[in-house]
């Protein structure tokens, strides 16, 4: 999975309290589909394919909040993805162990995003 040096610089500069869990979420997302990319935008790490999919928010906390900017476009049943509106959804993780537990669901959400955004 390709990793962007700009994101490594972000981790080095921010030193977020939940760094281990943030890195694990990052690994899961990038491993889910080879078309997924990462970059730094608006001061945080974001993930994209066919447009922005998700980004880390509230990175100064000891937990991870992953915001799906256009989560309403992700088709499927994802019990740990919060929200019901047209756009934003969240997936939250307390620690690395919870990321590991929810990794299959996150992987499926990323794959569903990529399938929805892939040109036909």
N, C-alpha and C positions, 0 to 999 in steps of 0.2 A: 504494500500500500504506500503510495507516494505521500511524503510529508513535506509541507511547505516550511522552509527555514524562517519565514516571517512569523509563523505560528510559534516556532521554538523561541524566537526572540520575544514574543508576547509573554510566553510562560516565564522566561528569565526575568523580564522586566516587572511583571505583575506579581509573581510568586503567590498565586492564589492559595488560600487555606485548604481548598479541596483539590489541590493539584493532582493527586494520584487518581481520584475519581474522575476528574475532568479529562485526564489523559486516557483513562480506560474508555470513557464514552467516545472520545475521539477515535480510538482504535476500532471500536465496534462499528462506528459510522463508516470510517474509511474502508474497513474490511467487507462491509455489506455489499458494496457494488463498486467495481473498478472505475466507474465514471464519476464517482463522488470526489469533489475537491474541497479544499479548505483554504481560508484566507482570513485576514484581519480586516474588519470593517466596523465602523462606529465604535472603535475601541475594544472590540471583543472578537473571539473566534467564531467564524461562521462556516457553514457547510453548504455546498451547492452542487446541483446538476440541473441544467435547464432552468436556471434561476435559483434564487436563494431558498434553501430548504429550512435551515435551523441555525440557531446560534446560542451561545452561552449567555445567560443574563444573571445578574446579581452574583458576580464572581468573587465578591469580597466575603461571601458567606462560607461556612464549613460544609455546605451541601451543594449539589449541582442542580441547576434549573436549566433545562434545554427548551428553548422556545422555538416551536415550528411556526415560522412567520406566516405561512400559507397552509397551515395544518388541515384546514377544511378540504383541501384538494387530495389528501391522502385517503385512499379507499381501503377499507378493511376494518376489522374489529381489534382495537388495541386498548385493552382495559386500563392500562396505566398511563394513557395519553389523556390529559385533562382538557376539558373545554368542549363547547358545543356550538359556538358561533361559526360564521362563514369563514373566518380566517385563522386567528391565532389558537394554538394548542400548546400545552406544556407537558413535559415529562420530567419528573424530579427523582433524584437519587440521593439517598442519605450518605452513602459511602461506596467504596469499591465492591464490597460484597453485594450490595443491592444492584449495582451496575451489572455484575456478573449474573445475578439472578434474572434481571430483566433484559439481558443482552439479546436473547432470541426475539423478544417482542420489538426491541429497538431495531434489530436487523430487518425484521419484516416490514416495519414502518418505512425504513430507508428504501428498501426494495420496492415497496408500493409507490413511494414518491418517484423513484427513478422510472418505474413503469408508466406512471401518469405523465411524466415530463418527456419521455422518449418520443422523438419524431416518428410518425408512422410511415 
